[in-house]
Structures are given as C-alpha cells and as structure tokens.
C-alpha cells in the first residue's frame, strides 16, 4: 500500500493562475510540503520562465520531467531560464524535445537536461510584452525579398544622332 510520503509526492507539480499567467509549484521534499514560492511561470504568449542554476559538470540546464509534461500540456512554446549573474537562456520546445538528455538528480528526481550549446543566450536588459512574447509566424511562411534585376552585360539599345539617324541595336 502506497501512502502519501515525500517519496510518492516528489514528482508532483501544482499550478495556479496568477497575474502573469500560470505559476507552477513543486513538492519540496526537504520541507515536506508545497512551498508558496513558484518554480516557474507560463505567460500568455507560451513562454515558460524559470530561475535556475547551470549544472557545471554537465554544462547544461534542466527541467524536471513532471514539470516539462505540465508545461507542454498547457501549451508552452518557448522555455527560458534566468540564471542569476550569467544571463538568460532560451530554447523552443521542439528543439528541447530533440536534444534533451535524461538526468537523475537525487535531490530533485528525474530531470531532462539540455546542453547550453543548444540554447540561445540573451542579455539581461529591460523587458516588455513585445520582447517577452514575440509574434510567431505560421509555419512555411517566409519573408519575401525583392530579387535584384540582372543588369545587361553590354549597353544595347537604339541610339539616335542629332540628324535622326539610328544605329546600334
């Protein structure tokens, strides 16, 4: 018989709506309860933001497997980590799915690890809704650029002199 101990609740992720979007909470095995401090927030534009530290020996960032499943179910499109003192790292969900690696952390349970080389690094700066939630273009659409016209190799054309005579061409 399984009882509600810290071992059975270690992968649980709880969520509640906030002003910024959906805030996620995880069971803390050290405190034996769900803390009021969130582990991340999913904004209205589909960007999941989380503060985290870099795994120095693995050179990567991680999400718990239950946390990743919860944000996918709620429609996340981009994952952004804010690493204090280093900067921000972001990756879209499709790329994360392609390059994630399993990792087991004894303190936090099963994780998905992504190497920093697959993430784009941003700088710490001012934020606004346009930067946080950029417009996404539908798949298959590209910007159309005007094609340059090829110039003729020789200047060919009909010329007229002052008497009205034509030559060339």
N, C-alpha and C positions, 0 to 999 in steps of 0.2 A: 504494500500500500504506500502510495506517494503522499507525503504531507507537504504543506506549504513551508518549506525551509528556504534558506537563502540559496541553496544549490538549485532548487527547482525554479526559482524566480529569477535567476541570474541573467537570462536572456530576454526577459520581458521588457517591452518598450511601451510606454504610455504616452498619450498625446492629448493636448487640449488646445482649443482655439485661443489666439491672442490677437493683439492689435496688428502685429506684423505678419501673421499667418498662422501656421500650425507649429506649436512648440512641442518638442519631444522630450520625454523624461525616461530615465532608465533606472532599474532597481539597483541600489547601491548595496553590495554585499557587506561592505565594511560597517555601514550604519544600520543595515538590516531593514531599510525602508526605501521608499521612493522619495528622493530629495526634491525640494521646490526649485532647485536650480536646473534649468534645462540643459540637454546635451546638444541641441541644435534646433534650428527653425527653418521651416519651409515657407518661403514667401509666395505671394500670389503669382509671381512670374515663373514659378517652377524652379527656383534656386534654393538649394539646401545649404545653409550656412552653419558652420561648426567651428568652435575653437579647439585646437588640438596641438599636440607636440609632435615633432618628427621622430620616428624610430631611427636613431642614429646608426645603429648597427645594420639596419636594413635599408636605410636611406629612402624611407617612404612614409606615407600617411595611411591611416586605417579607418575603417568603419566597422562596427560590429555587424555580424551577419543579420541579426534581427532588426537592427536599425536600418540597414540597407533595404531589407524587404519592406519595412514600413514606409520608407520614403518613396520607394518605387510604386507601392500601392496607392499613394496619394498624389502621384503624377510629377515627381521630381524629374527635371531635365538636365540640371547642372548641379554639381557638388562643389562647394567652395570651402576650403579650410582657411581659417585665420590663425596663423602661427605667430604668437607674440614675439616681437623682436626680429622676426625674419621676413614676414610678408604674407601675402595671400596666394594660395594655390587653387586652381580651378580645373575641373575636367568635366566633360559631358558624360552622361550616363552610358551612352553606347560605347564610348572609348573605355570607361571604367570597367564595363562588363567584359570587354575584350582582353584587357591586360591585368585584371585583378588576380591576386595570388592568395591562397589560404594561409592563415597565420593563427596560431593559438597562443593567446596571452593568458597565463594562469590567473591574473587579476581581473581580466575583463571577459574571458571566454573566447569563443571562435570569432575571428575577425577576417575582413577582406583587406589586403594590403595592396597599395598601388605605389609603384616606384615614382619618385619625383620627376624623372625624365619624361614621363607621360603627361605631366600636369603643366599647365601654363602658369607662369608666375606673374602676379600683379604687384603693383607698388601700393604701399599704404598711402591713401590720399582721401580727399573729400569724397563723400558718397551722395548719390541722389537716385531717385527712382529710375532715371534713364540708364544710368550705369549699372544699377543692380539688376534690372530686368530689360535687357536689350531686346528689340523686336527680332523674332525668329522668322527667317524666310522659309516659305514652303519648300519641301524637298524638290529638287530638279530645276528650280529657278536660279538663274544666274544673271548677273548684271550684263546688259548689252553695251558693248563698247563700239563706237563707230570705227569701221575699218578704214585705214588710210588708203586713198586712191593712189595707184601707181602712176608716177609721172612718166611721160613718154621719153624714150631714150634720145630721140632726136626731135628737134622742134620742127614738126612737119605741119605745114599749112599753106594756104594760098595767100600769096602776097601781091599787092598791087603797088605799082610805082606811081609817080605823080601824073603820068600820062594815061593811067587807067589800064596799062598792060599788066597781065597776071603771069606769074611764074611760080614754080615750086609745086608741091602737092603730089 
